[in-house]
Amino acid sequence: MDDQQSHAYLQIGEAAERAHLTQRTLRYYEEKGLLNSPTRMDGGFRLYSADDMERIDRIRQMKELLGFSLAEIKEMIESDDVRLQIRAEWRSDADTAEKAQQIRRAREVTLQQVAMLDQKMTKMNAMRETLNERIQKYDTWLLERVPETATS
């Protein structure tokens, strides 16, 4: 890799800093198959492209914002990979039956992703309901026993 090409990439320390993760975490994600093996410099140093950084950001969001396990994240990422592969193999000159088959496959993996989100949201809603019920119990207790401080 020449010097000009290497400027389009980030070394692992820079990538980790930008992603607000540790270098160890990036290596672990690679080991678990969440990240593809990055490009490497002649000395073996990992180099991360803009696409790699986008994927790292998606993984971090799924973990932090959605609370997905690494196994769930891997399933979501693999579904994205299927869609990207379909897009890469898309041929405008393909017959309608071939295109329909590809669209059905992309739709199937997207439905799987939606199902995972729905499952997570159902669990989160149940947890929220439990917490709201707990708050109501506390409010009732306070109203019955200490009316002047009810829900302050």
Residue pairs with C-beta under 8 A, 6 or more apart in sequence:
1 39
1 41
1 42
1 47
6 41
6 47
8 49
8 50
9 39
9 47
9 48
9 49
10 18
10 47
10 48
10 53
11 41
11 45
11 46
11 47
11 48
12 23
12 26
12 27
12 38
12 45
12 46
12 48
13 23
14 48
15 26
15 46
15 48
15 52
15 53
15 56
16 22
16 23
16 25
16 26
18 53
19 26
19 53
19 56
19 57
19 60
20 60
21 56
21 60
26 35
26 46
26 48
26 56
27 46
29 35
29 56
29 59
30 36
30 37
30 38
30 46
32 70
32 74
33 74
34 55
34 59
34 70
34 73
34 74
34 77
35 52
35 55
35 56
35 59
36 52
36 55
38 46
38 47
38 48
38 49
38 52
39 46
39 47
39 48
39 49
40 46
40 47
41 47
48 56
55 77
58 77
58 80
59 73
59 77
62 68
62 72
62 73
62 76
63 70
63 73
66 117
66 120
67 120
67 124
68 76
68 116
68 120
72 116
72 120
75 112
75 116
76 113
76 116
79 109
79 110
79 112
79 113
82 105
82 106
82 109
83 106
83 109
83 110
86 102
86 105
86 106
89 102
90 99
90 102
91 98
94 102
139 150
139 151
142 149
142 150
142 151
143 150
